[in-house]
Amino acid sequence: MKHCLIVDDSAVIRKVARRILEALEFRISEAEDGAKALAVCERDMPEAVLLDWNMPVMDGYEFLGHLRRMPGGTRPKVVFCTTESNVEHIARAMQAGADEYIMKPFDKDIVAAKFQEVGLV
Amino acid sequence: MTETDHRFLSAFLRARSGLALNSDGLYLVESRLPAVCRRFGLSDPGELIAILRSGAVPEIEAAVVEAMVTQETFFFRDKAIFAQIQDIALPRLLEARAASRRLRIWSAAASTGQEAYSIAMILAGMAPSLAGWTVDILSTDLSDVALERGRLGLYTHFEVQRGLPIQLLLTHFTQAGDLWQISAALRRMVSFARVNLMDDFSGLGIFDLILCRNVLIYFDDETKRDVLERVAARLAHDGRLILGGVETPVGLTETVVACPDFKGAYSHVGCNRISRCDRDSPK
């Protein structure tokens, strides 16, 4: 079972995403900011990260930079999932090493399509 | 709705769109017709049916057909098909058409055009080898509303996230308020026309690649056979016809047969290889 880390400061979003991804047969971890997400990655590097942009302590963009420099940190597929939906944000995320990008609001079809796009389902 | 009204509506839809109402038909009628009633200020579906029977208001007839036909579509729907179009069909067609440098593609019953634009995006990625070529991509549907949306190339937040890789969104789309618009260059590659598969479409000419996916499933067998044979007659002698994943000509017609090297594609009998076919073009 593949491991997916959901990083979002909204407990509601984490709960919704967890339901969708568990239905896609992922084992789920959760973190409410980038710093806590890095701690999860140090312990148990996931195959996938569903990543919010705007979070307290450490945002998703900064987290992605740290992740990609960690040992084994280039391996996870990172799918941004954010309300930031302009071209500049999307381009910036992709240049920073994201694999896909979901603009909120999302539904299960979009999550499934994006995870399929990066070869996770 | 009375049983008589239901029978009338079934016959009306079959004649106008080929749609055969199955066991889900009553549910579809009850869920979709109230919106048409509200749009035209009608009290209930019974009044709507009475107007359809009179044949006096073409706008309402068109609205009923549009409401009842399924317009589900998304970019790169069924990735395996598009991978084979990109890796097998298009390279072979380009080789086979090197002399004429012309390629014609038809996306039939294509709703708002995502299928045609998916092909256009693939071709845009092959641009260097297409210099000097004339490529026509025709996207047809019976819904004027869907066709107009396709012409504008405007898609919602949800539509651009189903099947479209983010890099292609960045490459080929711009933001237009809450919507995303496909580039003018790709819009110029695709033309849109109203074509009802129930009608004679022989005037469209011959195509090298035809996509007619996920529409035959809504027809009864007699209509499936009729449409398949007339679509196949529009296919170039060595062209490829692509059907939906659960659609097949087997048991309906022997006009086309499965291509062994392209799952989901069909060709004229004896034309399994695009560049090695010696069969005459269909008349």
Interface residues (C-beta under 8 A of the other chain):
Chain A: S85 N86 V87 I90 A91 M94 E100 Y101 I102 M103 P105 F106 D107 D109 I110 A113 K114 Q116 E117
Chain B: K79 H157 F158 Q161 R162 G163 P165 I166 Q167 L169 L170 T174 Q175
